[in-house]
Amino acid sequence: MVSLENRSDYSFRINESQKLKAFYDLLLSKSLIKKSDDEISESDQIYFGIISSIISNDIASFKIYYEKKSKSHPSKDSPSPFVYDDCFVFCLIVGISKFSIDKSWIKEIISIRNRNSITITFENILNENYFSKSNQLEVVLMYFHLCNPSLITNELLNDTYQRIIETADLFNGKSDFLIICAIRSYDNIIVRKDSQAGSYLNLLMSFELRFLNRIKYLAWLVRTALLISLIYIIIVLISFFPVIKTFFDTFGTIVTLFGVFGISQLGNIFPFVIKTSNVLLLYAFGYPNELKRRNSIKEKGCL
């Protein structure tokens, strides 16, 4: 069983290390507070930047830090220190998956690591072999938690819980990465204890996915109806009011130019219109603001 006393003692170790604290905050989806870039190395800047961009779901920021790190191409004969930094590599895997970035480089990094249970789990995650018997289940659960919670099954929760409580010397392990993943997995399992198939929570989560998709279709129907109505009104006005038709005939060239310009700008206007119409409909149906912020980023990410 995960001893609360041992866990309390271990929390001091987490708080003493800024890097461990940042990783723990990532698994908590908690805003990251770090030192200024002038006080830390470039490698740490990238590490904290990657974690911060994942927490805030900022794909542009993640790509900036990722591109800096992906310029490094260590080999088995001369691996860089970050290759064996489990927390760092896990964050890279999460960001790459979350933001749909090509996996070639990170697979190359995994291939030069020593073959152990963590490396095998990383490799299986990248290959979407999530339920391999050789996986560290607490790592897979945290990956799902950050990237795609819909993949979390009741069986995975039960198996992970069983493995954690059977690890009597959890806090005596050498891997802080595994310890922190186990702690957060344990918390996650407790929170999701009602998430088995057919449960109230599970049904709500499934409904949310369907609801968001239907909002997109409904927003499209509303936009289309408004556009058709606008065109119809213009046609009616031209039919019933000769003065308007004369105006269009007189200034036909100018109107045409403006029309061409307007059509050329649709590509710039539509993304804003689409986003605004979706948000307005969510607001009209009383969708919580916090969930709006989370799901607006998922569209950029891995949802």
C-alpha positions as CSV (number, residue, x, y, z in Angstrom):
1,M,0.0,0.0,0.0
2,V,1.2,3.6,-0.7
3,S,2.1,4.8,2.8
4,L,0.9,8.3,3.4
5,E,3.8,8.8,5.8
6,N,6.4,7.8,3.2
7,R,4.6,9.9,0.6
8,S,4.8,12.9,2.9
9,D,8.5,12.4,3.4
10,Y,9.0,12.0,-0.4
11,S,7.2,15.3,-1.1
12,F,10.1,17.1,0.5
13,R,12.4,15.5,-2.1
14,I,10.1,16.7,-4.9
15,N,10.0,20.3,-3.5
16,E,13.8,20.4,-3.1
17,S,14.3,19.7,-6.8
18,Q,12.9,22.3,-9.3
19,K,13.0,19.7,-12.1
20,L,11.1,17.1,-10.1
21,K,8.6,19.7,-8.9
22,A,8.1,20.8,-12.5
23,F,7.4,17.3,-13.6
24,Y,5.0,16.7,-10.7
25,D,3.2,19.9,-11.6
26,L,2.8,18.6,-15.2
27,L,1.1,15.5,-13.9
28,L,-1.1,17.7,-11.8
29,S,-1.8,20.0,-14.8
30,K,-0.7,22.8,-12.5
31,S,0.7,26.1,-13.7
32,L,4.5,26.1,-13.7
33,I,6.5,28.6,-11.7
34,K,10.2,28.6,-12.6
35,K,13.2,30.7,-12.3
36,S,14.1,33.2,-15.0
37,D,16.1,32.0,-18.0
38,D,19.2,33.8,-16.8
39,E,19.4,31.6,-13.7
40,I,19.2,28.2,-15.4
41,S,21.1,26.4,-18.2
42,E,19.9,26.2,-21.8
43,S,19.0,22.5,-21.4
44,D,16.8,23.3,-18.3
45,Q,15.2,26.2,-20.2
46,I,14.1,23.7,-22.9
47,Y,12.9,21.3,-20.2
48,F,10.8,23.8,-18.3
49,G,9.7,25.4,-21.6
50,I,8.4,22.1,-22.9
51,I,6.6,21.3,-19.6
52,S,5.0,24.8,-19.6
53,S,3.9,24.6,-23.2
54,I,2.2,21.2,-22.5
55,I,0.4,22.5,-19.4
56,S,-0.8,25.6,-21.3
57,N,-1.5,23.5,-24.5
58,D,0.7,26.0,-26.5
59,I,1.7,24.1,-29.6
60,A,3.7,27.1,-31.0
61,S,5.8,27.4,-27.9
62,F,6.3,23.6,-27.8
63,K,7.6,23.6,-31.4
64,I,10.1,26.3,-30.6
65,Y,11.7,24.3,-27.7
66,Y,11.3,21.0,-29.6
67,E,13.2,22.3,-32.6
68,K,16.0,23.4,-30.4
69,K,16.4,20.0,-28.8
70,S,15.8,18.0,-32.0
71,K,18.9,19.5,-33.5
72,S,20.8,17.2,-31.2
73,H,21.6,13.7,-32.7
74,P,23.5,11.7,-30.1
75,S,24.7,8.2,-30.8
76,K,25.0,5.0,-28.6
77,D,28.7,5.7,-28.3
78,S,28.2,9.3,-27.2
79,P,24.7,9.8,-25.7
80,S,23.7,13.2,-24.4
81,P,22.7,13.4,-20.7
82,F,19.1,14.2,-21.6
83,V,18.8,10.8,-23.3
84,Y,18.7,9.1,-19.9
85,D,16.6,11.8,-18.2
86,D,13.3,9.8,-18.0
87,C,11.2,12.8,-17.0
88,F,12.6,14.9,-19.9
89,V,12.1,12.1,-22.5
90,F,8.6,11.4,-21.2
91,C,7.7,15.1,-21.6
92,L,9.0,15.1,-25.2
93,I,6.9,12.0,-26.0
94,V,3.8,13.6,-24.5
95,G,4.3,16.8,-26.4
96,I,5.1,15.1,-29.7
97,S,2.0,12.9,-29.4
98,K,-0.2,15.7,-28.1
99,F,0.7,18.1,-30.9
100,S,0.9,15.5,-33.6
101,I,4.6,16.0,-34.4
102,D,6.6,13.5,-36.4
103,K,8.0,10.8,-34.1
104,S,11.2,9.9,-36.1
105,W,13.6,11.9,-33.9
106,I,12.3,10.8,-30.6
107,K,12.3,7.1,-31.7
108,E,15.9,7.6,-32.6
109,I,16.6,8.9,-29.1
110,I,14.7,5.9,-27.5
111,S,16.8,3.5,-29.7
112,I,20.1,4.5,-28.1
113,R,18.9,4.2,-24.5
114,N,19.7,1.2,-22.3
115,R,17.0,-1.5,-22.6
116,N,15.1,-1.4,-19.4
117,S,11.4,-1.4,-18.4
118,I,11.1,2.4,-18.8
119,T,12.7,2.4,-22.3
120,I,10.5,-0.5,-23.4
121,T,7.4,1.4,-22.1
122,F,8.4,4.6,-24.0
123,E,9.0,2.5,-27.2
124,N,5.6,0.8,-26.8
125,I,3.8,4.1,-26.3
126,L,5.3,5.6,-29.4
127,N,4.2,2.4,-31.3
128,E,0.8,2.7,-29.7
129,N,1.3,-0.7,-28.1
130,Y,-0.3,0.6,-24.9
131,F,-1.3,-2.7,-23.3
132,S,1.8,-4.7,-23.6
133,K,2.5,-6.8,-20.5
134,S,6.0,-5.4,-20.4
135,N,4.8,-1.8,-19.9
136,Q,5.1,0.2,-16.7
137,L,1.4,0.7,-16.2
138,E,1.8,3.9,-14.1
139,V,3.7,5.5,-17.0
140,V,1.0,4.5,-19.6
141,L,-1.7,5.8,-17.3
142,M,0.0,9.2,-16.9
143,Y,0.5,9.3,-20.7
144,F,-3.2,8.7,-21.2
145,H,-4.0,11.3,-18.5
146,L,-2.1,14.0,-20.3
147,C,-2.7,13.1,-23.9
148,N,-6.0,11.2,-24.3
149,P,-8.0,10.4,-21.2
150,S,-10.6,8.6,-23.3
151,L,-8.2,5.7,-23.6
152,I,-8.2,5.0,-19.9
153,T,-10.1,1.8,-19.2
154,N,-11.4,0.3,-16.0
155,E,-9.1,-2.7,-16.6
156,L,-6.0,-0.4,-16.8
157,L,-7.0,1.4,-13.6
158,N,-7.4,-1.9,-11.7
159,D,-4.2,-3.4,-13.0
160,T,-2.2,-0.2,-12.2
161,Y,-3.7,0.0,-8.8
162,Q,-2.8,-3.6,-8.1
163,R,0.7,-3.1,-9.2
164,I,1.2,0.0,-7.1
165,I,-0.1,-1.4,-3.8
166,E,2.0,-4.6,-4.3
167,T,5.1,-2.5,-4.6
168,A,6.0,-2.4,-0.9
169,D,9.3,-0.6,-1.5
170,L,8.0,2.0,-3.9
171,F,9.7,4.9,-2.2
172,N,13.0,3.0,-2.0
173,G,13.2,2.8,-5.8
174,K,16.0,4.5,-7.6
175,S,13.7,6.1,-10.3
176,D,12.1,9.4,-9.2
177,F,10.3,9.3,-12.5
178,L,8.5,6.0,-11.7
179,I,7.8,7.1,-8.1
180,I,6.1,10.3,-9.2
181,C,4.2,8.5,-11.9
182,A,3.0,5.9,-9.3
183,I,1.9,8.6,-6.9
184,R,-0.1,10.5,-9.5
185,S,-1.5,7.3,-10.9
186,Y,-2.7,6.3,-7.5
187,D,-4.4,9.7,-7.1
188,N,-5.9,9.4,-10.6
189,I,-7.3,5.9,-9.9
190,I,-9.0,7.2,-6.7
191,V,-10.5,10.1,-8.6
192,R,-11.6,7.8,-11.4
193,K,-12.9,5.0,-9.1
194,D,-16.4,5.6,-10.6
195,S,-15.2,5.5,-14.2
196,Q,-16.0,2.0,-15.1
197,A,-18.1,1.3,-18.3
198,G,-21.7,2.4,-17.8
199,S,-21.0,4.5,-14.7
200,Y,-22.3,8.0,-14.3
201,L,-18.9,9.7,-14.8
202,N,-18.1,7.6,-17.8
203,L,-21.5,8.4,-19.4
204,L,-20.9,12.1,-18.8
205,M,-17.4,11.9,-20.4
206,S,-18.9,10.1,-23.4
207,F,-21.7,12.6,-23.7
208,E,-19.2,15.5,-23.6
209,L,-17.4,14.2,-26.7
210,R,-20.7,13.8,-28.6
211,F,-21.9,17.2,-27.3
212,L,-18.8,19.1,-28.6
213,N,-19.0,17.4,-32.0
214,R,-22.7,18.3,-32.3
215,I,-21.9,21.9,-31.3
216,K,-19.5,22.1,-34.3
217,Y,-22.2,20.8,-36.7
218,L,-24.8,23.1,-35.2
219,A,-22.5,26.1,-35.5
220,W,-22.0,25.2,-39.1
221,L,-25.7,25.0,-39.7
222,V,-26.2,28.4,-38.0
223,R,-23.5,30.0,-40.1
224,T,-24.9,28.5,-43.3
225,A,-28.4,29.6,-42.5
226,L,-27.3,33.2,-41.7
227,L,-25.3,33.4,-45.0
228,I,-28.3,32.0,-47.0
229,S,-30.6,34.5,-45.2
230,L,-28.3,37.4,-46.0
231,I,-28.2,36.5,-49.7
232,Y,-32.0,36.0,-49.8
233,I,-32.5,39.4,-48.2
234,I,-30.3,41.1,-50.7
235,I,-32.1,39.4,-53.6
236,V,-35.5,40.5,-52.1
237,L,-34.3,44.0,-51.7
238,I,-33.1,44.2,-55.2
239,S,-36.4,42.8,-56.5
240,F,-38.7,45.1,-54.5
241,F,-36.7,48.3,-54.6
242,P,-35.6,49.3,-58.1
243,V,-33.5,52.1,-56.6
244,I,-31.2,49.5,-55.0
245,K,-30.9,47.6,-58.4
246,T,-30.1,50.9,-60.1
247,F,-27.4,51.6,-57.4
248,F,-25.8,48.2,-58.0
249,D,-25.9,48.8,-61.8
250,T,-24.4,52.3,-61.4
251,F,-21.6,51.2,-59.1
252,G,-21.3,47.7,-60.5
253,T,-17.6,47.8,-61.0
254,I,-16.8,49.1,-57.5
255,V,-19.1,46.6,-56.0
256,T,-17.5,43.8,-58.0
257,L,-14.0,44.9,-56.8
258,F,-15.2,45.0,-53.2
259,G,-16.8,41.6,-53.7
260,V,-13.6,40.0,-55.0
261,F,-11.7,41.5,-52.1
262,G,-14.3,40.2,-49.7
263,I,-14.0,36.7,-51.1
264,S,-10.2,36.8,-51.0
265,Q,-10.5,37.5,-47.3
266,L,-12.8,34.6,-46.4
267,G,-9.8,32.4,-45.6
268,N,-8.7,34.9,-42.9
269,I,-12.2,35.7,-41.6
270,F,-13.6,32.1,-41.4
271,P,-11.4,30.7,-38.7
272,F,-12.4,33.6,-36.4
273,V,-16.0,33.2,-37.4
274,I,-15.9,29.4,-36.8
275,K,-14.3,29.8,-33.4
276,T,-16.6,32.6,-32.3
277,S,-19.8,30.8,-33.4
278,N,-18.6,27.6,-31.5
279,V,-17.9,29.6,-28.4
280,L,-21.2,31.5,-28.5
281,L,-23.1,28.3,-28.8
282,L,-21.2,26.7,-25.9
283,Y,-22.0,29.8,-23.9
284,A,-25.7,29.6,-24.9
285,F,-25.9,26.0,-23.7
286,G,-24.1,26.8,-20.4
287,Y,-20.9,25.0,-21.1
288,P,-18.4,25.7,-18.2
289,N,-15.7,28.3,-19.0
290,E,-12.9,26.1,-17.6
291,L,-13.9,23.3,-20.0
292,K,-14.1,25.7,-22.8
293,R,-10.4,26.7,-22.3
294,R,-9.3,23.0,-22.1
295,N,-11.2,21.9,-25.1
296,S,-10.3,24.9,-27.3
297,I,-6.7,23.8,-26.9
298,K,-7.4,20.1,-27.6
299,E,-8.4,21.2,-31.1
300,K,-4.8,22.3,-31.5
301,G,-3.5,19.2,-29.8
302,C,-4.3,15.5,-29.8
303,L,-8.0,15.3,-29.5
